[in-house]
Amino acid sequence: MKLFKYAKFIGLLTGAVALLTACEKTDEIDPIGDGGVNIVKIMEGGTFEEPGTPLGGVNFINATQTTPILTVRRDVTSEAEMNKSQTVTVKLDTALMRIYNDTLISHGDDPYLTMPASWYTTNPTYTQGGTFDLTFAPGELAKSVYITIPNASLFDPAAVYGFPYTIVSASPDQKISASKSVISLLGAKNQYDGVYSVVSGFVQRYTAPGVPDVGATTAILSGPLGPANADITLGTTGAQTLDFYPNGPSAVGITWANNSGVGGVAGLNMTVDPFTNEVTMKSVESTSLANFPGAVNKYDPATKTFTLKFRWNPTANTREYTVVLKYKAAR
């Protein structure tokens, strides 16, 4: 299991796909005035040395989905310039991704993958390493490239796929912005994927089975859970499986009553039965972690709520964890 491969990208998500947000804003763009020069740039872009890396997502399903993968904008100096047509040439920049991946690897991170060409189509079409033109009609200020995925269930759900673009020319008489390069990232997400708030719950530590720990430290760690506890992020690892991602206080994704991080259960994950919505809890580090016998562990699709009760170390210093999680936002 590839644990937490998306973790370094969590900060890029703010509840919506960044590329889609960029496209939705293009209708608000106005000419920049009567001075200066006409400029073309990639939304969410950067330099070749430090390209933008916005992360988007599609559902982990076998059904056709279309989403924007690139948006190019032009900032013009006047209404007259806006009413001219313009052509921008963009390259699918394989060198850009190769160099960026080398940097990721040198820092111990996983490289972005190149998606097999048979898994998608684009509008406009292009080939790896080739170029394509985006033609702005009079009055147009932004042009987007769309990607169509017929079957996202083919994706490695723990992987991130990269689509590298660089503006190579703009005519007639246009300046290319420093924001000319981007590696648009795409991953698959199942229906449960997202950020969840802690509604309620209780965590209890024991010194032995049935013997609550009443020490001073435990008095702080054991107790009720609620909205004051850190949000929990669930990331797709398969059509019905999710990993608990690290959050601010916790490397394993869950917290004690005082919102400090729980330890010893790294690789915390769940499987949701698609027919009954029952949930099975497990941990890679603590193989004793399992559903509490007879307790409710279930997902409610109507309210997007998980009700969970699990424990670990059942024959020794047992830990019991009961929590209700409600969907809050996209990763």
NUKOLVEX-201407 format. One record per residue (C-alpha): residue number from 1; residue in one letter; z, y, x. Coordinates in Angstrom, 2 decimals, padded with zeros to 5 digits. Example, Ala and Ser with C-alpha at 12.3 -4.5 7.8 and 13.67 -1.06 7.14 Angstrom:
# residues 2
+-----+---+---------+---------+---------+
|   k | r |       w |       v |       u |
+-----+---+---------+---------+---------+
|   1 | A |  007.80 | -004.50 |  012.30 |
|   2 | S |  007.14 | -001.06 |  013.67 |
+-----+---+---------+---------+---------+
END
This chain:
# residues 331
+-----+---+---------+---------+---------+
|   k | r |       w |       v |       u |
+-----+---+---------+---------+---------+
|   1 | M |  000.00 |  000.00 |  000.00 |
|   2 | K | -000.95 |  003.41 |  001.36 |
|   3 | L |  002.18 |  005.40 |  000.68 |
|   4 | F |  002.10 |  009.15 |  000.20 |
|   5 | K | -001.42 |  009.68 |  001.51 |
|   6 | Y | -001.76 |  012.63 | -000.85 |
|   7 | A |  001.53 |  014.18 |  000.18 |
|   8 | K |  000.00 |  016.78 |  002.47 |
|   9 | F | -002.18 |  017.97 | -000.38 |
|  10 | I |  000.49 |  018.48 | -003.02 |
|  11 | G |  000.76 |  022.18 | -002.17 |
|  12 | L | -002.91 |  022.62 | -002.98 |
|  13 | L | -002.40 |  021.72 | -006.64 |
|  14 | T | -000.94 |  024.24 | -009.03 |
|  15 | G | -001.43 |  022.52 | -012.31 |
|  16 | A | -005.24 |  022.68 | -012.42 |
|  17 | V | -008.15 |  021.70 | -010.26 |
|  18 | A | -008.71 |  024.60 | -007.86 |
|  19 | L | -012.48 |  024.35 | -007.93 |
|  20 | L | -012.58 |  024.41 | -011.72 |
|  21 | T | -010.30 |  027.43 | -011.77 |
|  22 | A | -012.61 |  029.22 | -009.37 |
|  23 | C | -015.58 |  028.52 | -011.60 |
|  24 | E | -013.80 |  029.71 | -014.71 |
|  25 | K | -013.12 |  033.07 | -013.10 |
|  26 | T | -016.70 |  033.81 | -012.13 |
|  27 | D | -017.45 |  035.55 | -015.43 |
|  28 | E | -014.96 |  038.28 | -014.46 |
|  29 | I | -016.69 |  039.26 | -011.22 |
|  30 | D | -017.95 |  042.85 | -011.09 |
|  31 | P | -020.16 |  044.65 | -008.59 |
|  32 | I | -018.06 |  046.03 | -005.76 |
|  33 | G | -019.46 |  049.57 | -005.86 |
|  34 | D | -022.23 |  051.70 | -004.42 |
|  35 | G | -021.24 |  051.38 | -000.76 |
|  36 | G | -021.14 |  048.56 |  001.78 |
|  37 | V | -023.46 |  045.58 |  001.96 |
|  38 | N | -024.28 |  042.61 | -000.23 |
|  39 | I | -022.18 |  039.56 |  000.71 |
|  40 | V | -022.36 |  035.87 | -000.21 |
|  41 | K | -019.41 |  033.52 |  000.18 |
|  42 | I | -017.99 |  030.18 | -000.85 |
|  43 | M | -015.14 |  030.30 | -003.32 |
|  44 | E | -012.07 |  028.63 | -001.76 |
|  45 | G | -013.95 |  028.71 |  001.55 |
|  46 | G | -013.02 |  029.60 |  005.11 |
|  47 | T | -014.53 |  029.68 |  008.57 |
|  48 | F | -016.20 |  026.74 |  010.29 |
|  49 | E | -013.11 |  026.41 |  012.50 |
|  50 | E | -010.71 |  026.65 |  009.54 |
|  51 | P | -012.62 |  025.68 |  006.39 |
|  52 | G | -011.13 |  025.76 |  002.95 |
|  53 | T | -009.97 |  022.35 |  001.69 |
|  54 | P | -009.44 |  022.65 | -002.09 |
|  55 | L | -008.46 |  019.39 | -003.76 |
|  56 | G | -009.88 |  018.34 | -007.12 |
|  57 | G | -009.38 |  015.23 | -009.18 |
|  58 | V | -011.12 |  012.98 | -011.67 |
|  59 | N | -009.61 |  010.37 | -013.94 |
|  60 | F | -009.38 |  006.83 | -012.58 |
|  61 | I | -011.64 |  005.39 | -015.30 |
|  62 | N | -015.00 |  003.68 | -015.76 |
|  63 | A | -016.66 |  006.51 | -017.68 |
|  64 | T | -018.97 |  009.36 | -016.68 |
|  65 | Q | -017.23 |  012.54 | -015.56 |
|  66 | T | -018.74 |  015.79 | -014.31 |
|  67 | T | -016.85 |  018.48 | -012.41 |
|  68 | P | -017.75 |  021.44 | -010.16 |
|  69 | I | -017.59 |  020.59 | -006.46 |
|  70 | L | -018.77 |  023.91 | -004.96 |
|  71 | T | -019.12 |  027.52 | -006.12 |
|  72 | V | -020.99 |  030.24 | -004.21 |
|  73 | R | -020.48 |  033.87 | -005.20 |
|  74 | R | -022.32 |  037.04 | -004.33 |
|  75 | D | -020.64 |  040.45 | -004.13 |
|  76 | V | -023.24 |  043.16 | -004.62 |
|  77 | T | -023.20 |  046.87 | -003.92 |
|  78 | S | -024.68 |  048.12 | -007.18 |
|  79 | E | -026.03 |  047.23 | -010.60 |
|  80 | A | -029.52 |  047.44 | -009.13 |
|  81 | E | -028.68 |  044.79 | -006.52 |
|  82 | M | -027.05 |  042.59 | -009.14 |
|  83 | N | -030.28 |  042.62 | -011.14 |
|  84 | K | -032.27 |  041.18 | -008.24 |
|  85 | S | -032.82 |  037.46 | -007.69 |
|  86 | Q | -031.44 |  035.89 | -004.54 |
|  87 | T | -031.61 |  032.54 | -002.75 |
|  88 | V | -028.71 |  031.06 | -000.77 |
|  89 | T | -029.30 |  028.01 |  001.41 |
|  90 | V | -026.37 |  025.62 |  001.80 |
|  91 | K | -026.03 |  022.68 |  004.18 |
|  92 | L | -024.12 |  019.47 |  003.57 |
|  93 | D | -022.38 |  019.91 |  006.90 |
|  94 | T | -021.54 |  016.48 |  008.32 |
|  95 | A | -020.61 |  018.05 |  011.67 |
|  96 | L | -018.00 |  020.19 |  009.92 |
|  97 | M | -016.26 |  017.14 |  008.48 |
|  98 | R | -016.53 |  015.13 |  011.69 |
|  99 | I | -014.80 |  017.87 |  013.70 |
| 100 | Y | -012.17 |  018.43 |  011.01 |
| 101 | N | -011.45 |  014.70 |  010.79 |
| 102 | D | -011.05 |  014.52 |  014.57 |
| 103 | T | -008.37 |  017.21 |  014.27 |
| 104 | L | -006.59 |  015.34 |  011.47 |
| 105 | I | -006.58 |  012.13 |  013.50 |
| 106 | S | -005.28 |  013.91 |  016.61 |
| 107 | H | -002.30 |  015.10 |  014.53 |
| 108 | G | -001.61 |  011.63 |  013.16 |
| 109 | D | -003.09 |  012.30 |  009.72 |
| 110 | D | -005.63 |  010.23 |  007.81 |
| 111 | P | -009.24 |  011.47 |  007.86 |
| 112 | Y | -011.18 |  012.32 |  004.73 |
| 113 | L | -013.68 |  009.71 |  003.62 |
| 114 | T | -017.38 |  010.11 |  002.89 |
| 115 | M | -018.06 |  008.91 | -000.62 |
| 116 | P | -020.83 |  006.29 | -000.87 |
| 117 | A | -023.98 |  007.97 | -002.18 |
| 118 | S | -024.36 |  005.35 | -004.91 |
| 119 | W | -021.09 |  006.45 | -006.53 |
| 120 | Y | -022.21 |  009.93 | -007.58 |
| 121 | T | -025.05 |  012.35 | -008.26 |
| 122 | T | -025.13 |  016.12 | -007.85 |
| 123 | N | -026.90 |  019.01 | -009.51 |
| 124 | P | -028.71 |  020.30 | -007.55 |
| 125 | T | -029.44 |  017.14 | -005.60 |
| 126 | Y | -029.18 |  016.90 | -001.82 |
| 127 | T | -028.93 |  014.37 |  001.00 |
| 128 | Q | -026.29 |  013.87 |  003.70 |
| 129 | G | -026.90 |  016.42 |  006.46 |
| 130 | G | -029.65 |  018.12 |  004.46 |
| 131 | T | -029.89 |  021.55 |  002.87 |
| 132 | F | -030.42 |  022.79 | -000.66 |
| 133 | D | -031.03 |  026.16 | -002.30 |
| 134 | L | -029.01 |  027.98 | -004.93 |
| 135 | T | -031.11 |  030.64 | -006.64 |
| 136 | F | -029.31 |  033.48 | -008.38 |
| 137 | A | -031.22 |  034.89 | -011.33 |
| 138 | P | -030.95 |  038.63 | -012.02 |
| 139 | G | -027.45 |  039.32 | -013.31 |
| 140 | E | -025.94 |  036.08 | -011.98 |
| 141 | L | -022.99 |  036.49 | -009.65 |
| 142 | A | -021.97 |  032.86 | -009.09 |
| 143 | K | -023.69 |  029.48 | -008.81 |
| 144 | S | -021.99 |  026.11 | -008.87 |
| 145 | V | -022.85 |  022.62 | -007.68 |
| 146 | Y | -021.72 |  019.88 | -010.04 |
| 147 | I | -020.90 |  016.29 | -009.18 |
| 148 | T | -021.22 |  013.47 | -011.72 |
| 149 | I | -019.14 |  010.32 | -011.23 |
| 150 | P | -020.26 |  007.38 | -013.43 |
| 151 | N | -017.32 |  005.12 | -012.49 |
| 152 | A | -014.28 |  006.57 | -010.72 |
| 153 | S | -012.50 |  003.21 | -010.90 |
| 154 | L | -014.55 |  002.33 | -007.80 |
| 155 | F | -012.53 |  004.89 | -005.82 |
| 156 | D | -009.78 |  003.93 | -003.42 |
| 157 | P | -007.00 |  005.71 | -005.37 |
| 158 | A | -005.04 |  006.31 | -002.16 |
| 159 | A | -008.02 |  008.00 | -000.49 |
| 160 | V | -009.36 |  011.54 | -000.46 |
| 161 | Y | -013.13 |  012.01 | -000.31 |
| 162 | G | -014.62 |  015.04 |  001.43 |
| 163 | F | -017.78 |  017.01 |  000.65 |
| 164 | P | -018.44 |  019.51 |  003.49 |
| 165 | Y | -020.59 |  022.59 |  002.84 |
| 166 | T | -021.66 |  025.59 |  004.93 |
| 167 | I | -023.84 |  028.54 |  003.92 |
| 168 | V | -026.67 |  028.77 |  006.46 |
| 169 | S | -028.77 |  031.65 |  005.09 |
| 170 | A | -029.09 |  034.16 |  002.26 |
| 171 | S | -032.21 |  036.10 |  001.41 |
| 172 | P | -033.33 |  038.72 |  001.02 |
| 173 | D | -031.15 |  040.92 |  003.23 |
| 174 | Q | -027.74 |  039.45 |  002.49 |
| 175 | K | -024.69 |  039.18 |  004.72 |
| 176 | I | -022.85 |  035.85 |  004.89 |
| 177 | S | -019.07 |  036.18 |  004.57 |
| 178 | A | -016.65 |  034.61 |  007.03 |
| 179 | S | -015.73 |  032.40 |  004.05 |
| 180 | K | -018.85 |  030.32 |  004.51 |
| 181 | S | -017.50 |  026.77 |  004.98 |
| 182 | V | -015.52 |  024.41 |  002.80 |
| 183 | I | -014.61 |  020.73 |  002.63 |
| 184 | S | -014.27 |  020.13 | -001.09 |
| 185 | L | -011.87 |  017.23 | -001.62 |
| 186 | L | -011.95 |  014.78 | -004.50 |
| 187 | G | -009.56 |  012.02 | -005.51 |
| 188 | A | -008.96 |  009.81 | -008.54 |
| 189 | K | -005.96 |  010.09 | -010.86 |
| 190 | N | -004.82 |  007.75 | -013.60 |
| 191 | Q | -003.49 |  008.94 | -016.97 |
| 192 | Y |  000.15 |  009.03 | -015.80 |
| 193 | D | -000.44 |  011.01 | -012.59 |
| 194 | G |  001.36 |  014.34 | -012.38 |
| 195 | V |  004.57 |  016.31 | -011.94 |
| 196 | Y |  007.48 |  015.40 | -014.21 |
| 197 | S |  010.67 |  017.30 | -015.00 |
| 198 | V |  014.01 |  015.52 | -015.23 |
| 199 | V |  015.18 |  015.76 | -018.85 |
| 200 | S |  018.39 |  013.74 | -018.61 |
| 201 | G |  019.95 |  010.74 | -016.92 |
| 202 | F |  022.85 |  009.40 | -014.91 |
| 203 | V |  023.23 |  007.94 | -011.43 |
| 204 | Q |  026.20 |  005.76 | -010.45 |
| 205 | R |  027.22 |  004.37 | -007.07 |
| 206 | Y |  029.45 |  001.28 | -006.73 |
| 207 | T |  031.49 | -000.16 | -003.85 |
| 208 | A |  030.93 | -003.64 | -005.34 |
| 209 | P |  029.34 | -004.92 | -008.55 |
| 210 | G |  031.21 | -003.34 | -011.47 |
| 211 | V |  033.50 | -001.26 | -009.22 |
| 212 | P |  032.51 |  002.43 | -009.33 |
| 213 | D |  032.89 |  004.31 | -006.08 |
| 214 | V |  035.40 |  007.08 | -006.72 |
| 215 | G |  035.45 |  008.52 | -003.21 |
| 216 | A |  035.08 |  012.24 | -002.61 |
| 217 | T |  031.46 |  011.93 | -001.52 |
| 218 | T |  030.51 |  009.78 | -004.49 |
| 219 | A |  032.13 |  012.24 | -006.87 |
| 220 | I |  029.37 |  014.60 | -005.81 |
| 221 | L |  026.51 |  012.09 | -005.69 |
| 222 | S |  027.26 |  010.15 | -008.89 |
| 223 | G |  026.96 |  011.92 | -012.20 |
| 224 | P |  024.52 |  013.31 | -014.76 |
| 225 | L |  020.91 |  014.19 | -014.03 |
| 226 | G |  018.97 |  016.97 | -015.72 |
| 227 | P |  016.65 |  019.97 | -015.35 |
| 228 | A |  018.60 |  021.18 | -012.29 |
| 229 | N |  017.34 |  018.14 | -010.38 |
| 230 | A |  014.06 |  018.44 | -008.49 |
| 231 | D |  010.83 |  017.64 | -010.31 |
| 232 | I |  009.42 |  014.18 | -009.65 |
| 233 | T |  005.78 |  013.74 | -008.62 |
| 234 | L |  003.94 |  010.53 | -009.46 |
| 235 | G |  000.70 |  009.84 | -007.59 |
| 236 | T | -002.02 |  007.34 | -008.46 |
| 237 | T | -002.35 |  004.15 | -006.42 |
| 238 | G | -004.28 |  002.16 | -009.03 |
| 239 | A | -005.32 |  002.19 | -012.68 |
| 240 | Q | -001.74 |  001.39 | -013.79 |
| 241 | T |  000.31 |  001.98 | -010.63 |
| 242 | L |  001.96 |  005.06 | -009.13 |
| 243 | D |  004.00 |  006.04 | -006.10 |
| 244 | F |  006.92 |  008.46 | -006.20 |
| 245 | Y |  005.99 |  011.26 | -003.81 |
| 246 | P |  008.46 |  013.12 | -001.58 |
| 247 | N |  009.81 |  016.34 | -003.08 |
| 248 | G |  011.83 |  019.16 | -001.56 |
| 249 | P |  015.23 |  017.47 | -001.24 |
| 250 | S |  014.12 |  013.83 | -001.24 |
| 251 | A |  011.86 |  011.79 |  001.02 |
| 252 | V |  011.69 |  009.03 | -001.61 |
| 253 | G |  011.16 |  011.27 | -004.65 |
| 254 | I |  014.47 |  010.91 | -006.53 |
| 255 | T |  017.78 |  012.73 | -006.14 |
| 256 | W |  021.51 |  012.22 | -006.63 |
| 257 | A |  023.44 |  014.17 | -009.24 |
| 258 | N |  023.90 |  017.08 | -006.82 |
| 259 | N |  020.11 |  017.18 | -006.15 |
| 260 | S |  020.39 |  015.81 | -002.62 |
| 261 | G |  017.91 |  013.14 | -001.58 |
| 262 | V |  018.44 |  009.45 | -002.30 |
| 263 | G |  017.81 |  007.17 |  000.69 |
| 264 | G |  017.11 |  003.52 |  001.33 |
| 265 | V |  014.42 |  003.04 | -001.33 |
| 266 | A |  011.30 |  004.34 |  000.42 |
| 267 | G |  008.05 |  003.34 | -001.20 |
| 268 | L |  009.48 |  003.72 | -004.70 |
| 269 | N |  006.73 |  002.81 | -007.15 |
| 270 | M |  006.04 |  001.79 | -010.73 |
| 271 | T |  003.56 | -000.29 | -012.71 |
| 272 | V |  002.81 |  000.56 | -016.35 |
| 273 | D |  001.64 | -002.21 | -018.67 |
| 274 | P | -001.46 | -000.82 | -020.45 |
| 275 | F | -000.74 | -002.81 | -023.64 |
| 276 | T |  003.04 | -002.49 | -024.08 |
| 277 | N |  003.67 |  000.67 | -021.99 |
| 278 | E |  006.57 | -001.15 | -020.36 |
| 279 | V |  007.34 | -000.05 | -016.80 |
| 280 | T |  008.25 | -002.19 | -013.79 |
| 281 | M |  010.08 | -000.43 | -010.96 |
| 282 | K |  009.94 | -001.55 | -007.30 |
| 283 | S |  010.59 | -000.28 | -003.77 |
| 284 | V |  008.87 | -001.28 | -000.54 |
| 285 | E |  012.01 | -000.67 |  001.54 |
| 286 | S |  014.57 | -002.10 | -000.86 |
| 287 | T |  013.19 | -005.34 | -002.28 |
| 288 | S |  016.32 | -005.69 | -004.44 |
| 289 | L |  015.32 | -002.66 | -006.52 |
| 290 | A |  014.31 | -003.76 | -010.03 |
| 291 | N |  014.61 | -002.87 | -013.70 |
| 292 | F |  018.16 | -003.05 | -015.04 |
| 293 | P |  018.32 | -006.27 | -017.11 |
| 294 | G |  017.96 | -005.61 | -020.83 |
| 295 | A |  017.47 | -001.85 | -020.41 |
| 296 | V |  014.54 |  000.20 | -021.68 |
| 297 | N |  011.88 |  000.96 | -019.07 |
| 298 | K |  008.95 |  002.38 | -020.95 |
| 299 | Y |  006.30 |  005.10 | -021.16 |
| 300 | D |  005.72 |  007.06 | -024.38 |
| 301 | P |  002.08 |  008.24 | -024.37 |
| 302 | A |  002.63 |  010.51 | -027.39 |
| 303 | T |  005.18 |  012.65 | -025.54 |
| 304 | K |  004.14 |  011.76 | -021.97 |
| 305 | T |  007.69 |  010.68 | -021.24 |
| 306 | F |  009.10 |  007.92 | -019.04 |
| 307 | T |  012.48 |  006.34 | -019.87 |
| 308 | L |  013.67 |  004.42 | -016.81 |
| 309 | K |  016.75 |  002.44 | -015.81 |
| 310 | F |  016.78 |  000.52 | -012.54 |
| 311 | R |  019.19 | -000.55 | -009.83 |
| 312 | W |  019.29 | -001.77 | -006.25 |
| 313 | N |  021.78 | -003.72 | -004.12 |
| 314 | P |  023.01 | -005.59 | -007.24 |
| 315 | T |  025.25 | -008.00 | -005.29 |
| 316 | A |  026.83 | -005.41 | -002.99 |
| 317 | N |  027.23 | -001.62 | -003.11 |
| 318 | T |  025.12 | -001.32 | -006.26 |
| 319 | R |  023.25 |  001.85 | -007.24 |
| 320 | E |  022.24 |  002.37 | -010.88 |
| 321 | Y |  019.70 |  005.02 | -011.86 |
| 322 | T |  018.95 |  006.08 | -015.44 |
| 323 | V |  016.49 |  008.92 | -016.01 |
| 324 | V |  014.14 |  010.41 | -018.60 |
| 325 | L |  011.06 |  012.12 | -017.14 |
| 326 | K |  008.70 |  014.36 | -019.12 |
| 327 | Y |  005.23 |  015.41 | -017.98 |
| 328 | K |  005.20 |  019.00 | -016.74 |
| 329 | A |  001.96 |  019.68 | -014.88 |
| 330 | A | -000.92 |  018.20 | -012.94 |
| 331 | R | -000.38 |  017.53 | -009.26 |
+-----+---+---------+---------+---------+
END
